C-alpha cells in the first residue's frame, strides 16, 4: 500500500464511509481482535448508533448523509422511481437539494470525496470528487465521473488504466466461482481504494477529505451465512476460508483506515459513518402480492413475456457482450421495460386496489389510486379504509410454526412529510424477527402459489433479488474523534443529524435546508444570513445512462435475477 512520508497539508476532517457497518457487528469484530485501528479509534471517540432512512438502503441513505435531508425532501427514494406502471433508474442525478459538501466550500473551505454512491455527476468542488459505483459509466471508469477531469489522467498515470474500475461481482458466474472470486476481489478492491486515497491526501490537499468503502456491505450480503454459525441459511458444509471472508474484508478496511489516519496526522478529526447496519435473513419467505391477491385486493392475469425467466436462467446462457448489446436496444430503455414487466407484468390493474413492488430490501405497498395511476380504481378519500384492509391481511400472516411475520404497517405520512413524499410507497411494512432473523419478501412469481413458505435448500444462499443470507438493518454507526467531541457511547442519532454535526465540528453554521440537528453536545454556530447556495443541481439520467446503471446493479445483485 502506498504510504508517502510527507503530507502537503493535513485535512481538518477525515471522514470514512463504511457501508453496512452496524455498531453491533463492528463491536463483535473488535472483541475478536479483528479491528485494532477502529477499536482504538472508537475508544477515543463520541460513538452512537445511527438510525438509517426508510428504507435503509444505499442510495436514499447516502443521499441523506450527503444532503442532511430526508428522502422525501432530497428525492432519491431508491435505485428506481415509479412513474405509472413503469420504473426508471435514478441516483444522485435526481437529488433535489444541494449537499453539505458544496455548502462547506461556499463557506470558504475545500472538500474532496471519493467513491461515495449517489454522487454522479460529480460536483464541481474546488477540491475533487470521484463518483461511486452507481455512476452511469463503463466498468473501466472514465473522466466523466471525476472532477476535475485532469485528476482522472493523474490517477491512471499513477495506478494504471484500471485504477478506477468498478469490480462488480458477476451474479451470472458459477456459484463456487462467485465466492472464490469475491473472497480475493473484495479485500483487493479495498486496498486499491486506500492507495488512491493516500495519493489524494498527499497530492490533492483539502480541508475535508472523505473516502467510501462499500465492500463491507457486499461481503455481508453474500457471506453472512458462512460467518454466522447460527444463521438458518447456513449450508451444512462450510469451507473455513469462506467463514473468514466477511472478517477479512473488515480487516482490510481497518488497515486502510489506519494508513490514511497516519498520513493525515494527529491534528485531523476523524469520523466514521455507515448508511445502515447488516444482519442475517431468515429462511421464511413472504410473498406480498399473493397475500394481497388472496385478500381480494389484487387481481392477476396471465403473463406474456416471462421477463423473470429472461433475467434469471436464460441470461446466464447469454454471453456478457451480447447482454450489453441487448441492454442498448431502444436507446437504453430496455432495462426499464424489463424491470417494469418483472414487477408488474402479471397484475390486472382494472381489478387491483393495492400492490407491492416486492422489493426484498424495502417491503411496502402502493395503492392503485384513481387519478394518480393510469388505471387507478381506489379513491383518495378511501385511503384510510384501504390501509386498514391491507394491515389486517398482513398481520394475519404466520409461518409454519405459527409465528407472526409482520409487526406493523405504517402509512407513508407518518414517516415521510417532505415535498417529494409522493415518490415513496403509501404503506411501509415492519417485519417481525424470527429467532433474530428477519423474514424475506420475495417476488410472487417464485412462490409456487404460496403466500408464506420456507426457502428450499438450493435457494438459501440466493442472490439479492432472491434474497441473500445477509440483509440490511435499520441502524449503522457514527463516530467523531476530535473537534471537541466527548468520548464515550451516546444515544441513537439519525442519519440526517450527521451533516450538521460534522459542520459544527468544523466550526461552520448548518445549511438552511438541513432537517437534522447537531449532536454530541457540540456547540453549533449560529446560522449565517445566507439562505441559498450557488450550487447547480444535477440533471436526471438519460436512457442510455439508465442502461449502464441497471446493468451494474444487476451484476451486483441489487436487482432481482
HUCORJO-V797585 format. One record per residue. N is the residue number from 0. RES is the residue in one small letter. SS is DSSP state (@ for helix, = for strand, . for the rest). PSI is psi in radians with two decimals (none if undefined). BURIAL is I if it has 16 or more other ideal C-beta (glycine too) atoms within 10 Angstrom, else O. Layout:
n/res/ss/psi/burial
N/RES/SS/PSI/BURIAL
N/RES/SS/PSI/BURIAL
//
This chain:
n/res/ss/psi/burial
0/x/./2.44/O
1/x/./2.21/I
2/x/./1.38/O
3/x/./2.60/O
4/x/./-0.36/O
5/x/./2.32/O
6/x/./2.30/I
7/x/./-0.79/O
8/x/./2.29/O
9/x/./2.45/I
10/x/./2.67/I
11/x/./-0.61/I
12/x/=/2.33/I
13/x/=/2.09/I
14/x/=/2.30/I
15/x/=/2.11/I
16/x/=/2.11/I
17/x/=/1.81/I
18/x/./2.27/I
19/x/./0.22/I
20/x/./1.49/I
21/x/./2.63/I
22/x/@/-0.62/I
23/x/@/-0.80/O
24/x/@/-0.79/I
25/x/@/-0.77/I
26/x/@/-0.69/O
27/x/@/-0.66/O
28/x/@/-0.60/I
29/x/@/-0.75/I
30/x/@/-0.53/O
31/x/./-0.16/O
32/x/./0.23/O
33/x/./-0.38/I
34/x/./1.22/I
35/x/@/-0.66/O
36/x/@/-0.88/I
37/x/@/-0.68/I
38/x/@/-0.80/I
39/x/@/-0.70/O
40/x/@/-0.80/I
41/x/@/-0.51/I
42/x/@/-0.27/O
43/x/./0.48/O
44/x/./2.85/I
45/x/=/2.19/I
46/x/=/2.43/I
47/x/=/2.66/I
48/x/=/2.44/I
49/x/=/1.99/I
50/x/=/2.19/I
51/x/./-3.05/I
52/x/./2.99/I
53/x/./1.92/I
54/x/./2.77/I
55/x/./1.20/I
56/x/./2.92/I
57/x/@/-1.02/I
58/x/@/-0.86/I
59/x/@/-0.63/I
60/x/@/-0.86/I
61/x/@/-0.53/I
62/x/@/-0.60/I
63/x/@/-0.75/I
64/x/@/-0.76/I
65/x/@/-0.50/I
66/x/@/-0.38/I
67/x/./0.33/I
68/x/./2.76/I
69/x/./2.77/I
70/x/@/-0.60/I
71/x/@/-0.08/I
72/x/@/-0.78/I
73/x/@/-0.32/I
74/x/./0.32/I
75/x/./1.48/I
76/x/./-0.30/I
77/x/./-2.99/I
78/x/./-0.40/I
79/x/=/2.76/I
80/x/=/2.64/I
81/x/=/2.27/I
82/x/=/1.84/O
83/x/./-2.25/O
84/x/./0.44/I
85/x/=/2.53/I
86/x/=/2.55/I
87/x/=/2.49/I
88/x/=/2.34/I
89/x/./3.03/I
90/x/./-2.56/I
91/x/@/-0.41/I
92/x/@/-0.32/I
93/x/@/0.08/I
94/x/./2.33/I
95/x/./0.03/I
96/x/./2.78/I
97/x/./3.03/I
98/x/./2.83/I
99/x/@/-0.33/I
100/x/@/-0.78/I
101/x/@/-0.57/I
102/x/@/-0.67/I
103/x/@/-0.76/I
104/x/@/-0.63/I
105/x/@/-0.56/I
106/x/./0.09/I
107/x/./-0.16/O
108/x/./3.02/I
109/x/./2.61/I
110/x/=/2.45/I
111/x/=/2.31/I
112/x/=/2.64/I
113/x/=/2.29/I
114/x/./-0.06/I
115/x/./2.40/I
116/x/./2.85/I
117/x/./0.61/I
118/x/./0.43/I
119/x/./2.38/I
120/x/./2.70/I
121/x/./2.47/I
122/x/./2.59/I
123/x/./1.14/O
124/x/./2.68/I
125/x/./-0.40/O
126/x/./-1.79/I
127/x/=/2.82/I
128/x/=/2.24/I
129/x/=/2.05/I
130/x/./2.95/I
131/x/./-3.01/I
132/x/./-0.30/I
133/x/./0.13/I
134/x/./2.45/I
135/x/./1.09/I
136/x/./2.95/I
137/x/./2.83/O
138/x/./-0.36/O
139/x/./-0.24/O
140/x/./2.54/I
141/x/./3.13/O
142/x/@/-0.21/I
143/x/@/-0.35/I
144/x/@/0.32/I
145/x/=/2.30/I
146/x/=/2.29/I
147/x/./2.70/I
148/x/@/-0.46/O
149/x/@/-0.46/O
150/x/@/-0.54/I
151/x/@/-0.79/I
152/x/@/-0.65/O
153/x/@/-0.75/I
154/x/@/-0.67/I
155/x/@/-0.67/I
156/x/@/-0.65/O
157/x/@/-0.60/O
158/x/@/-0.04/O
159/x/./3.00/O
160/x/./-0.34/O
161/x/./0.29/O
162/x/./-0.61/I
163/x/./0.45/I
164/x/./2.57/O
165/x/./1.95/I
166/x/./1.28/I
167/x/./2.41/I
168/x/./2.21/I
169/x/./1.88/I
170/x/./-0.25/I
171/x/./-0.11/I
172/x/./2.93/O
173/x/./2.68/O
174/x/@/-0.87/O
175/x/@/-0.68/O
176/x/@/-0.67/O
177/x/@/-0.86/I
178/x/@/-0.76/I
179/x/@/-0.71/I
180/x/@/-0.76/O
181/x/@/-0.66/I
182/x/@/-0.58/I
183/x/@/-0.73/O
184/x/@/-0.73/O
185/x/@/-0.89/I
186/x/@/-0.61/I
187/x/@/-0.71/O
188/x/@/-0.66/I
189/x/@/-0.81/I
190/x/@/-0.69/I
191/x/@/-0.73/I
192/x/@/-0.70/I
193/x/@/-0.67/I
194/x/@/-0.78/I
195/x/@/-0.75/I
196/x/@/-0.72/I
197/x/@/-0.73/I
198/x/@/-0.78/I
199/x/@/-0.71/I
200/x/@/-0.59/I
201/x/@/-0.63/I
202/x/@/-0.22/O
203/x/./1.17/I
204/x/./2.40/I
205/x/./2.94/I
206/x/./-0.62/I
207/x/=/2.07/I
208/x/=/2.33/I
209/x/=/2.31/I
210/x/=/2.45/I
211/x/=/2.42/I
212/x/=/1.92/I
213/x/./-0.10/I
214/x/@/-0.45/I
215/x/@/-0.68/I
216/x/@/-0.78/I
217/x/@/-0.75/I
218/x/@/-0.71/I
219/x/@/-0.73/I
220/x/@/-0.83/I
221/x/@/-0.52/I
222/x/@/0.16/I
223/x/@/-0.76/I
224/x/@/-0.44/I
225/x/@/-0.64/I
226/x/@/-0.70/I
227/x/./1.90/I
228/x/./-0.24/O
229/x/./-0.04/O
230/x/./2.30/I
231/x/./-0.16/I
232/x/./0.07/I
233/x/./2.30/I
234/x/./2.80/O
235/x/./-0.51/O
236/x/./2.19/O
237/x/./2.20/O
238/x/./2.45/O
239/x/@/-0.69/O
240/x/@/-0.49/O
241/x/@/-0.51/I
242/x/@/-0.47/I
243/x/./-0.04/I
244/x/@/-0.85/I
245/x/@/-0.89/I
246/x/@/-0.63/I
247/x/@/-0.70/I
248/x/@/-0.76/I
249/x/@/-0.64/I
250/x/@/-0.69/I
251/x/@/-0.72/I
252/x/@/-0.71/I
253/x/@/-0.79/I
254/x/@/-0.72/I
255/x/@/-0.78/I
256/x/@/-0.71/I
257/x/@/-0.77/I
258/x/@/-0.78/I
259/x/@/-0.58/I
260/x/@/-0.72/I
261/x/@/-0.74/O
262/x/@/-0.72/I
263/x/@/-0.65/I
264/x/./2.87/O
265/x/./-0.29/O
266/x/./-0.11/O
267/x/./2.31/I
268/x/=/2.52/I
269/x/=/2.26/I
270/x/=/2.44/I
271/x/=/2.43/I
272/x/=/2.43/I
273/x/./2.60/I
274/x/./-0.42/I
275/x/./3.14/I
276/x/=/-3.06/I
277/x/=/2.61/I
278/x/=/-3.13/I
279/x/=/2.58/I
280/x/=/2.60/I
281/x/=/2.96/I
282/x/=/0.25/I
283/x/=/2.22/I
284/x/=/2.44/I
285/x/=/2.28/I
286/x/./1.74/I
287/x/@/-0.75/I
288/x/@/-0.51/I
289/x/@/-0.67/I
290/x/@/-0.82/I
291/x/@/-0.65/I
292/x/@/-0.77/I
293/x/@/-0.53/O
294/x/./0.00/I
295/x/./0.29/O
296/x/./-0.24/I
297/x/./2.42/I
298/x/./2.46/I
299/x/=/2.72/I
300/x/./2.94/O
301/x/./2.32/O
302/x/./2.63/O
303/x/./-1.90/O
304/x/./2.22/O
305/x/./1.46/O
306/x/@/-0.49/I
307/x/@/-0.78/I
308/x/@/-0.72/O
309/x/@/-0.75/O
310/x/@/-0.32/I
311/x/@/-1.77/I
312/x/@/-0.73/O
313/x/@/-0.70/O
314/x/@/-0.50/I
315/x/@/-0.32/O
316/x/./-0.04/O
317/x/./2.16/O
318/x/./2.57/O
319/x/@/-0.79/O
320/x/@/-0.66/O
321/x/@/-0.66/O
322/x/@/-0.73/O
323/x/@/-0.69/O
324/x/@/-0.72/O
325/x/@/-0.67/I
326/x/@/-0.16/I
327/x/./-0.17/I
328/x/@/2.61/O
329/x/@/0.69/O
330/x/@/0.47/O
331/x/@/0.13/I
332/x/./-0.27/I
333/x/@/-0.75/I
334/x/@/-0.73/I
335/x/@/-0.72/I
336/x/@/-0.76/O
337/x/@/-0.82/I
338/x/@/-0.71/I
339/x/@/-0.72/I
340/x/@/-0.70/I
341/x/@/-0.73/I
342/x/@/-0.62/I
343/x/@/0.07/I
344/x/./-0.36/I
345/x/./0.28/I
346/x/=/2.27/I
347/x/./1.73/O
348/x/@/-0.51/I
349/x/@/-0.30/O
350/x/@/0.36/O
351/x/./2.26/I
352/x/./-0.46/I
353/x/=/2.58/I
354/x/=/2.83/I
355/x/./2.58/I
356/x/./-0.17/I
357/x/./0.78/I
358/x/./2.10/I
359/x/./-0.52/I
360/x/./-0.09/I
361/x/./1.21/I
362/x/./2.15/I
363/x/=/2.96/I
364/x/=/2.42/I
365/x/=/2.62/I
366/x/=/2.46/I
367/x/./1.42/I
368/x/=/2.31/I
369/x/=/2.29/O
370/x/./-0.19/O
371/x/./-0.89/O
372/x/=/2.65/I
373/x/./-0.64/O
374/x/./0.72/O
375/x/./2.57/I
376/x/./-0.27/O
377/x/=/2.27/I
378/x/./2.53/O
379/x/@/-0.61/O
380/x/@/-0.22/O
381/x/@/0.17/O
382/x/@/-0.75/I
383/x/@/-0.72/O
384/x/@/-0.68/O
385/x/@/-0.69/I
386/x/@/-0.70/I
387/x/@/-0.70/O
388/x/@/-0.80/I
389/x/@/-0.79/I
390/x/@/-0.74/I
391/x/@/-0.75/O
392/x/@/-0.55/I
393/x/@/-0.65/I
394/x/@/-0.27/O
395/x/./-0.21/O
396/x/./2.29/I
397/x/=/2.66/O
398/x/./-3.03/I
399/x/./-0.08/O
400/x/./0.20/O
401/x/./0.20/O
402/x/./2.40/O
403/x/=/2.46/O
404/x/./-0.46/I
405/x/=/2.18/I
406/x/=/-0.71/O
407/x/=/2.82/O
408/x/=/2.09/I
409/x/=/2.19/I
410/x/=/2.56/O
411/x/@/-0.74/I
412/x/@/-0.31/O
413/x/@/-0.27/O
414/x/./-0.54/I
415/x/./2.04/I
416/x/./0.10/O
417/x/./3.00/I
418/x/./-0.29/O
419/x/./0.44/I
420/x/@/-0.45/I
421/x/@/-0.25/O
422/x/@/-0.20/I
423/x/./2.70/I
424/x/./2.80/I
425/x/./-0.57/I
426/x/=/2.45/I
427/x/=/2.40/I
428/x/=/2.16/I
429/x/=/2.08/O
430/x/=/2.58/I
431/x/./2.96/I
432/x/=/2.50/O
433/x/=/1.81/I
434/x/./0.63/O
435/x/./0.04/O
436/x/=/2.39/I
437/x/=/2.35/I
438/x/=/2.74/I
439/x/=/2.49/I
440/x/=/2.09/I
441/x/./2.74/I
442/x/./2.43/I
443/x/@/-0.33/I
444/x/@/-0.28/I
445/x/@/0.15/I
446/x/./-0.28/I
447/x/./0.60/O
448/x/./-0.05/O
449/x/./2.69/O
450/x/./-0.63/I
451/x/=/2.41/I
452/x/=/2.90/I
453/x/=/2.48/O
454/x/./2.48/I
455/x/./2.76/O
456/x/@/-0.67/O
457/x/@/-0.30/O
458/x/@/-0.18/I
459/x/./-0.50/I
460/x/./-0.44/I
461/x/./-2.85/I
462/x/./3.05/I
463/x/./-0.77/I
464/x/./-0.42/I
465/x/./0.26/I
466/x/./1.73/I
467/x/./2.83/I
468/x/./-0.28/I
469/x/=/2.41/I
470/x/=/3.07/I
471/x/=/2.57/I
472/x/=/2.91/I
473/x/./-0.19/I
474/x/=/2.19/I
475/x/=/-2.50/I
476/x/=/2.76/I
477/x/=/2.32/I
478/x/=/2.66/I
479/x/=/2.17/I
480/x/=/2.24/I
481/x/./3.13/I
482/x/./0.58/I
483/x/./0.13/O
484/x/./2.22/I
485/x/./2.21/O
486/x/./2.61/O
487/x/=/3.04/O
488/x/=/2.33/O
489/x/./3.03/I
490/x/./3.07/O
491/x/./2.56/O
492/x/=/2.89/I
493/x/=/2.69/I
494/x/./-0.60/I
495/x/./-0.17/I
496/x/@/-0.30/I
497/x/@/-0.66/I
498/x/@/-0.91/I
499/x/@/-0.54/I
500/x/@/-0.77/I
501/x/@/-0.64/I
502/x/@/-0.74/I
503/x/@/-0.67/I
504/x/@/-0.48/I
505/x/./-0.04/I
506/x/./0.41/O
507/x/./2.62/I
508/x/./2.71/I
509/x/./2.63/I
510/x/./2.62/I
511/x/./-0.36/O
512/x/./-0.02/I
513/x/./2.48/I
514/x/./0.14/I
515/x/./-3.10/I
516/x/./2.76/O
517/x/./2.37/I
518/x/./-3.11/I
519/x/./0.38/I
520/x/./0.44/O
521/x/./2.55/I
522/x/./1.97/O
523/x/./2.19/I
524/x/./2.66/O
525/x/./2.41/O
526/x/./2.52/O
527/x/./-3.13/O
528/x/./-0.14/O
529/x/./2.39/O
530/x/./-0.02/O
531/x/./2.77/O
532/x/./2.34/I
533/x/./1.28/O
534/x/./1.97/I
535/x/./2.46/O
536/x/./2.58/O
537/x/./2.76/I
538/x/./2.67/O
539/x/./2.88/O
540/x/./2.48/I
541/x/./2.83/O
542/x/@/-0.70/I
543/x/@/-0.54/O
544/x/@/-0.66/I
545/x/@/-0.69/I
546/x/@/-0.77/I
547/x/@/-0.72/I
548/x/@/-0.78/I
549/x/@/-0.71/I
550/x/@/-0.74/I
551/x/@/-0.72/I
552/x/@/-0.66/I
553/x/@/-0.71/I
554/x/@/-0.61/I
555/x/@/-0.35/I
556/x/./0.09/I
557/x/./-0.50/I
558/x/./2.56/I
559/x/./2.40/I
560/x/./none/I
//
